[in-house]
Amino acid sequence: MAHIITDACIACGACQPECPVGCISEGDIYVIDQDQCIDCGACAAVCPTGAAQPEA
């Protein structure tokens, strides 16, 4: 199961350098490529708003 970034994202960029597979890209908010995500949770651990979450 991959992680997602919700609308709570403030586009701070904290998550992007933490991703070991480089699947987070910047847009209006950050986006996780679901096909590349390895579900490690590194992004969720550093997200100040809790926007990076496991996909439900």
N, C-alpha and C positions, 0 to 999 in steps of 0.2 A: 504494500500500500504506500503510495507516495504522499508527500506533504503538499500543501497548498498555501497560498498567501491570500488572506481575506482582505476585505475592504478596510480593515483597521490599519493597514499598512500606511505609514507616513513617509515612505520612500527615503528612509534615512541611510540605506545602504549597508547596514551592519551585517546583514545575512549573506550578501553576495561573496565576500572574500572567505567566508567560513565553509562554503560548499566544496567538498572534496572532489566532486565531479563536474563542477562548473555549470550546473543546470539552472542557475538563477540569472535572469536577465532583467534589465531596467526598462520600464515603460512609464505609464502614468503612476503605476505602483509596480513593485517587483513581481515577477512571474516565475514560477517553477515549471520547467519542462517535465511533464509527468512521465515521459518515456525514459528520461535519463536519471530521474531521482532514485536514489538507493535507500531512501527512508532512514537516513542516519540520525536525523534530528538536530544536526549542528545549527541549522538556521533557526530553529525554534528556541534553542538554548540562548541565542544572543538577541532575539527580537524584543525590543523594549515595549512593544504594544501587544504582544501575543498574537500577532497577525499570522505568523508561520505556524501551521498546525497540521497534524496528521489528517489526511482526507477521510471524511466520515463515510 
